[in-house]
Amino acid sequence: MPSTARLHDYLLIDDTQQVRLRETEARYRRLYEDPEHCTPMVMVNTPVDGVPEWEERLADPLLMLCAELDAIRPHLAIGDDRLPTVRVQFGTAQVATAFGCELAIPTNSLPAAATHALTDLTQLDELPLPALTAGWYGKLQEWTALWQAHLPAGVQIQHPDIQSPFNNAHLIRGNDILLDFYDDPERVGCLLDLVTDYMIALVPWLKGMISTDSAWFYDWGALWKGGARISNCSMHMISPALYREHVLPRDIRLLEAIGGGRIHYCGTSGGVIPDFFTIPGVSALDVHPQFHDLWALAERTPAHIALLYDISDDPAAWQRLLAGDWPRKRNLVLQCTASSVEEGRARLDELKRSMPYQE
């Protein structure tokens, strides 16, 4: 790792790349502003050599920053649509730690919730709304300020992971919440409301550390419309009916309060997806490709909602795209993998040439 005096020069993005990246951002905006005439975005992920283990990165903010910057280099060399963004990587349990859950750091992995703050729902009566700096958020604030002081020109800081009202409530209560929906639904609602209230206060505070733009946010190397991404990974553990009754109203309230955003859903069931589309302000969706077909999903996704889809482990989808059989929906963000920069350039070129439409 270079000295702190040289960190601004650790990743240099030349003028030609800066122009290309500004054009790339404009193309991301067109996914929402002109979905009928935009063109899909493509990101090609390749291995990055010499990445420190997570224990090392979590112990040193500047080492983590350098690792994040190193991950950008292959994309600049390939010339794909991945924007130069970095994230302070503290895992998926940050909201849970604010509510009192303890964290564990598994071997060479991101932190995860080790305990549940509520072993009994009656404890909810003594559970206050946490401070914005509670849990790991004070540390996140310190690391973000340090990164801002050393960030190379042209690199943006992404939003930290906030999960969603139900994902966070699930971490705070544990799997017992699945029984609570039947045994004590009123208290489940109180817990979901408390978590939602906290997230509504949290998002603008987090955003204020990294951006002055309230209408757009950086996440997963792309630019998205809205305030933040919410992750509804736990939804496949409850029925769509339970989602509509208990969780959907909180998702609506959160996204309306923060100006909309994207939903991540890696669950197996597609039954809840139409409910996601009813949420005002939802601008994009990503799903697990193992469980959801790109073409079928594209057909039923509203025109104003962009789709992120990873074709890395779907050779049939890859061949279908290369044959020119693309979904009619154009506001797509596609991800794929390659073993090297050279292969990445070839894959990007193949996909670009197979697109049946251009701007």
N, C-alpha and C positions, 0 to 999 in steps of 0.2 A: 504494500500500500504506500502511495506517495506521502510526503509530508503534507500537513494541512495547508501550507502556503501554496502547494501545487495542485490541490484538488480541483480548483476551477478549470485546470487544463487536463484533468484526468481523462475526460472524454471531449474531444474537439469535434464539433459539427460545423463543417465548412459552409460557405455562403450558398453553394449550389444545393447542398442538402437542406439548408434552412429554407430555401425557396420551395423545394419539393415538399418539405414537411408542412409548410403553410398551405400549399395546394391540397395536401392530403387532409388537413383539418377542414378545409372548405368542402371537400368531398364527403367527409363524415357529416357535416351539417346538412348536406343535401339529402342524406338518407331520410331526414325528417322534413326538410323544407320542400323537397321535390321528389317524393318517393317513386313517382311513376317514371321519372327520367334519370334517376341516379344510376350509378354502377356499383356492383358489390365491392366490398373491401376484402383484401386478402392478407393474412398474416402467416408467415412461415417460421415455425419455431425449430431451432437447431440446438444441439448440445453446446454448453459453455464450459470450457476447460478451466480447471483450477478453482472451482467454486468452494469457498470455505464451508465447513459444516455449520449447521444452524447454531450449535452451542457457541461457536466463535462469533458468528454474526450478531447473535443476541447479546453478547457481552461487549460489543464495540460498535457504536453507531456509525463511525466512519468506515469501518470494515464492511458493514452491511451496505452502506451507500456505494462503496466501490463495487461490491458484488452486483448490486442493482444496475449500476452503470455498465458493467461488463456484459450484462444480459442484453443490453441495447445494441452492442457492437455488431453482432451478426445481422441484425435487421437493417442497419444502415448499409452494410455491405451488400445485402441481397436487394435492397431497394423496395421492400414491401410496404404495407400500409400500417405497420406497427409504429406508433408515435413514441418519442423518447420520454418515457415516464418511469418514475420510481415510486416505491411505497415503503414506508416504515412497516416492516413485517412483524406484527405481534400476534398473528393468528386470529381465530374466529371467536374467541371467548372474552374479548375485551369488555363488552357490555356486561357480560356475566360477572367479571371480576369487580366491576363497579358496584354490583349488587352484593358482593361478598363471597363469590365463588373463588376457591383457590386454584392456582394454575400449576400445571405440570409441564415440563419440557421433555418429551420423549426423545430417545436417541436420534440425533440428526433430523429433527422435525420441529415444526412450529409449536408454540405453546398451545395447550388444550385445557379445558376445564377438568380439574381433578376432583372437585367436590361440588355439591349442590347447596346453595344458600338456604333453601327451604326444604327441610326434611318433613315438615308438616305445614299444611296450608294455613293453619291458625297463626303461624309465625308472620304471616303477611300483615297482620295488624300492626306489628312493630317494625315493618320494613319501610324505611324512609326513601324518599326520592334522592338518589345519590348526588353528590357534587359532580360537576363536570370533570374534575381532576381525579375522581375516585378510581380505585383499581390501578390499572396500568396507564390511565389517560394522562396523569401528570408526567410520567416518563415519556409518553408519546409526544406531549407538548414540548418537552425539552429536546428530544431527538429531532423533531420537525424543525424547530428553530435552528438547531445546529446544521441540519441539512440545508436549510435556506441560505445560511451564511456561506456554504461551500458548493452550492449547486452549479454545475457547468452551464454555460449559456445555451438556451434552447431546450433544456430539460425541465419537465414539470413534475410536481409531486402529486401522486394519485391519492384519492380518498382512502382512508383506512377502512378495514372491513367492519361493518356494523351489524351484519346478519339481518334479522327481521324481528318483529314483535314475538311471533311464535317460536322461532329458532332460539331466541334469547330466553324466553320463558321456559322452554324445554331444558336449556342448560341450567337455569336457576333452580328449577324444581326437579329435574330428572325425569325418568320414564314414568314416575307416578302420575305425572300430569295427564297421561293417556287415560288413566282411571278417573282422575279428577273431573274430566269432562262429564262423566256420568254421576259421580258421587257428590261433587260440589261445584257445579258449573258457575255459580255466582262468584265464588272466590277466584276461579280461573279467569273470569272476566275482569275482576279487580286486578289480578296480576298482569294480564295482558294490557290493561289500561295504564298501569303504573310504568311498565316497560315502554309503552308507546309514548307516554308523556316524557320520559327521559330521552328517548331517541329524538323526539321533536325538538327538544332543547339542545341535544348533543350535535345534531347534524350541522346547523349553522355555526356552532362554535368550532367544530372540526374544519369546516369549509373556510372559516376566517383565517386559519393558519396557513392555507395553501393557495387561496384564490380570491379574487374580487368579483368573479363572474358567477352570479347566482343561477344562471339559466343552463349551464353546461358543466360537466365534470369528466375528469380523466379516470379511467378504470380499465384494467387488463390491457393496457397499451392502446386504448382507443378513446375517442371522444363521444360522450353520450349526452343526450338531452335530459335535463332535470337536475335534481339535487344530489342523488346518491343511488347506489345499487342496494336492494334488499335481497337477501338469500333465503328462500323458502324451502330449504333442503328437507325439513322435517315434515312437509306436508303429506308425503306419501305414507306417513304413519297414521293419518286420520282420514276419514272419508270426506269427499267433497261436500257432503251435507254439513258435517261438523265445521269444515273450513268456512262455508258460507255463513253459518250461524254465529261462530265465535271469533274467527280470525279475520275474515274479510273486512268487517267494519273497522278493525284496527289498522289493517293495511291501507284502507282508503283514507283514514284520518291521517296516518303518517305521510303518505305520498302527497296528499293535498297540502299538508303543512309545509313540506320541504320543496314543493314545486315540481313534483313528479320524479320519475326515474326508471331505472331498469330492474327487472326481476330475474334472479338466477334461480333455476329449479332443476335439481339433479335427481328428482324423484322418478319412480318407475311408472306411476299412473298418469295417464293423460286426462283423466276426468276432471281435474281441478284447473286445467289450463284455460278453458273458456271463462272461468271466473276471474282469472288474472286479467283477461282482456276487458272486463267490465270496470276495472279500477280507473277512475279519471287520472290522467297524467302518466299512465304507463307508456313509456316510449320505446322499450325494447325488452326482449326476452331471450334468455339462453337456456338450453335444456341439455340433458345427457344424451348424446347421439346413440348410445346403445339401446335406448328405450323409445326413441321418438324419431320418426322418419322426416327428413328435411322437406321432401316434396309435399307430403300430407300436411305437415305443420304449416308450410308456407301458404297452402290453399286456404286454411282457416284462420290465419293471422290477419287482423285488420291492416289496411294499407299503411296507416300511420305508425305502426309498431314495427321496428326493425328486429331482425333475428340474428343472433350469434350462434354459429353451429361449427363444431369441430369435426372435420372429415378424416382426421388422422388415422383412426382405427376402423374406417369404413371403406374398404377397397371398392365395394360395389358402387357407393356414392361417388367415389373418385372417378371411376371409369365412366359413370353416367354423365358426370360434368364434362369430362374430357371429350365425350362424344357430342357435346353441344346441347345435351338435354338438361337445361337449367330450369329451375322453378321460374314461373312467371313473375313472382315477387322479386323486385330488384334491390330493395334496401336490406341487403344481407351483409353480414360480417363473417367470413369463413376463415377458419384456422386449419392448418395442416402442419405436418412435421417433415423434416428432412435431416439426413445424417451429416450434412456439411453445408457450408455456404454455397458451394458450387451446385450441389443438388438442389438447394433451396432456390437459387436463381432459375434453374431449369423448371422446377415445379411451378414457381410463380409465373414464368413465361407460358407454360402449358395452360394454366388456368386462365390467364388473361386472354390468350388466343382463342380459347374455347368459348368465351362468353358470346352469346348470340346478340347482345345489345351493347351499345356504347352510349356515352353521354352526347 
